[in-house]
Amino acid sequence: MKIGIIGTGAIGGTIAKKMAAAGHNVKVTNSGDTDKLKALAGELGVVAATIKDVIEDVDVIILSVPTVAIPTLPKDLLANVPENVIVVDTSNYYPFRDADIEEIKNRKVESVWVSEQLGRPVIKAFNNLLAETLANGGKEPGAKDRIAMAVAGDDLKAKKIIEGLINDAGFDAVDSGNLSESWRHQPGTPAYCTELTAEELKQALSNAVKEEAPLLRDKAIADLSSLPSYPSHQDIVEYNRGLFQKNPKSV
Ligand SMILES: NC(=O)c1ccc[n+]([C@@H]2O[C@H](COP(=O)([O-])OP(=O)(O)OC[C@H]3O[C@@H](n4cnc5c(N)ncnc54)[C@H](OP(=O)(O)O)[C@@H]3O)[C@@H](O)[C@H]2O)c1
């Protein structure tokens, strides 16, 4: 497939590398200097593009920037992108990083807000695993304990296509419902960054409690940042699993 990725950070850059390795045709952009972008794209095995070009002649656009950056994207960025092009949102809202976004703070589902900012439907995916998991936790289809990723959206056909890309990245995909249900894998839920198998993830999505999620999200940031040294990846995953009484891996 032809894939354009906006954002080349921990998530966007890793997705780019994995999609190129799986044989997809990938171009990327970020907010930085063109020469640095070209060098990074070379390392990732993809093509550097401008923000204008990255969305041209592609099947899928993956938006992988901090939530706060979304309204700073060029106005009408996607206005001329054909309807059948799938737009994927990987974002997670963190007030300490993304400042106050009143609608999200008032419980608007994060990717519903993103969809409104962009003025078109989005699929939420690649948001409920840590970048380290995405980079190094993939396995072959059918492998024991293969980690699963949640995919939400209102277009079943688009979700199936994104599920294929998730499989190419080394993960099982679990359909988490319509975009309005995607709060079930936002920060502060049992599905979030806990490295579950598909069956466990289905259970975790069902166990999520909407009102608790922002409180647990903020507690996790406070707890993890109060540690004397930065926790290891495995410690973060274990912490996240322990945050919920009903996490399938903690019961
Ligand atoms: N890190 C994780 O473990 C993780 C896991 C799941 C989901 N997520 C979510 O996925 C999103 C990306 O996360 P990340 O960790 O990859 O972030 P990151 O490492 O900070 O990278 C963000 C990328 O967005 C680019 N960017 C920012 N504003 C832009 C703009 N206006 N136009 C074009 N590019 C822009 C940055 O460009 P420059 O490179 O030029 O600065 C950078 O490449 C966030 O919403 C995050 O919450 C993160």
The ligand as an SDF file (V2000), in Angstrom:
LIG
                    3D

 48 52  0  0  0  0  0  0  0  0999 V2000
    5.5290    7.1910   22.5630 N   0  0  0  0  0  0  0  0  0  0  0  0
    4.6380    6.2460   22.7980 C   0  0  0  0  0  0  0  0  0  0  0  0
    4.9390    5.2300   23.4590 O   0  0  0  0  0  0  0  0  0  0  0  0
    3.2540    6.3610   22.2130 C   0  0  0  0  0  0  0  0  0  0  0  0
    2.4670    5.1970   22.1480 C   0  0  0  0  0  0  0  0  0  0  0  0
    1.2140    5.2510   21.5130 C   0  0  0  0  0  0  0  0  0  0  0  0
    0.7420    6.4590   21.0200 C   0  0  0  0  0  0  0  0  0  0  0  0
    1.5050    7.5910   21.1500 N   0  0  0  0  0  0  0  0  0  0  0  0
    0.9120    8.8460   20.6580 C   0  0  0  0  0  0  0  0  0  0  0  0
    1.2740    8.9950   19.2780 O   0  0  0  0  0  0  0  0  0  0  0  0
    1.5440   10.3950   19.0030 C   0  0  0  0  0  0  0  0  0  0  0  0
    3.0000   10.5140   18.5790 C   0  0  0  0  0  0  0  0  0  0  0  0
    3.7770   10.0610   19.6750 O   0  0  0  0  0  0  0  0  0  0  0  0
    5.3650    9.9960   19.6320 P   0  0  0  0  0  0  0  0  0  0  0  0
    5.7870    9.3800   20.9160 O   0  0  0  0  0  0  0  0  0  0  0  0
    5.8120    9.4270   18.3320 O   0  0  0  0  0  0  0  0  0  0  0  0
    5.7240   11.5630   19.6700 O   0  0  0  0  0  0  0  0  0  0  0  0
    7.1340   12.2450   19.3860 P   0  0  0  0  0  0  0  0  0  0  0  0
    8.2200   11.2440   19.5300 O   0  0  0  0  0  0  0  0  0  0  0  0
    7.1500   13.4840   20.1970 O   0  0  0  0  0  0  0  0  0  0  0  0
    7.0430   12.6350   17.8420 O   0  0  0  0  0  0  0  0  0  0  0  0
    6.0880   13.5530   17.3880 C   0  0  0  0  0  0  0  0  0  0  0  0
    6.3170   13.7970   15.9200 C   0  0  0  0  0  0  0  0  0  0  0  0
    5.3220   14.7200   15.4900 O   0  0  0  0  0  0  0  0  0  0  0  0
    5.9580   15.6800   14.6510 C   0  0  0  0  0  0  0  0  0  0  0  0
    5.1780   16.9050   14.6210 N   0  0  0  0  0  0  0  0  0  0  0  0
    4.7830   17.6900   15.6530 C   0  0  0  0  0  0  0  0  0  0  0  0
    4.0670   18.7280   15.2030 N   0  0  0  0  0  0  0  0  0  0  0  0
    4.0140   18.6010   13.8540 C   0  0  0  0  0  0  0  0  0  0  0  0
    3.4380   19.3740   12.8150 C   0  0  0  0  0  0  0  0  0  0  0  0
    2.7500   20.4960   13.0740 N   0  0  0  0  0  0  0  0  0  0  0  0
    3.5960   18.9420   11.5370 N   0  0  0  0  0  0  0  0  0  0  0  0
    4.2970   17.8130   11.2570 C   0  0  0  0  0  0  0  0  0  0  0  0
    4.8560   17.0390   12.2060 N   0  0  0  0  0  0  0  0  0  0  0  0
    4.7180   17.4320   13.4770 C   0  0  0  0  0  0  0  0  0  0  0  0
    7.3230   15.8830   15.2890 C   0  0  0  0  0  0  0  0  0  0  0  0
    8.1530   16.5060   14.3670 O   0  0  0  0  0  0  0  0  0  0  0  0
    9.7270   16.7760   14.6960 P   0  0  0  0  0  0  0  0  0  0  0  0
   10.3750   15.4060   14.6000 O   0  0  0  0  0  0  0  0  0  0  0  0
   10.1430   17.6870   13.6110 O   0  0  0  0  0  0  0  0  0  0  0  0
    9.7590   17.3480   16.0800 O   0  0  0  0  0  0  0  0  0  0  0  0
    7.6760   14.4270   15.6030 C   0  0  0  0  0  0  0  0  0  0  0  0
    8.2390   13.7950   14.4830 O   0  0  0  0  0  0  0  0  0  0  0  0
    1.2440   11.1580   20.3030 C   0  0  0  0  0  0  0  0  0  0  0  0
   -0.0660   11.6350   20.2790 O   0  0  0  0  0  0  0  0  0  0  0  0
    1.3980   10.0920   21.3870 C   0  0  0  0  0  0  0  0  0  0  0  0
    0.6320   10.3520   22.5310 O   0  0  0  0  0  0  0  0  0  0  0  0
    2.7590    7.5560   21.7100 C   0  0  0  0  0  0  0  0  0  0  0  0
  1  2  1  0
  2  3  2  0
  2  4  1  0
  4  5  1  0
  4 48  2  0
  5  6  2  0
  6  7  1  0
  7  8  2  0
  8  9  1  0
  8 48  1  0
  9 10  1  0
  9 46  1  0
 10 11  1  0
 11 12  1  0
 11 44  1  0
 12 13  1  0
 13 14  1  0
 14 15  2  0
 14 16  1  0
 14 17  1  0
 17 18  1  0
 18 19  2  0
 18 20  1  0
 18 21  1  0
 21 22  1  0
 22 23  1  0
 23 24  1  0
 23 42  1  0
 24 25  1  0
 25 26  1  0
 25 36  1  0
 26 27  1  0
 26 35  1  0
 27 28  2  0
 28 29  1  0
 29 30  1  0
 29 35  2  0
 30 31  1  0
 30 32  2  0
 32 33  1  0
 33 34  2  0
 34 35  1  0
 36 37  1  0
 36 42  1  0
 37 38  1  0
 38 39  2  0
 38 40  1  0
 38 41  1  0
 42 43  1  0
 44 45  1  0
 44 46  1  0
 46 47  1  0
M  CHG  2   8   1  16  -1
M  END
$$$$
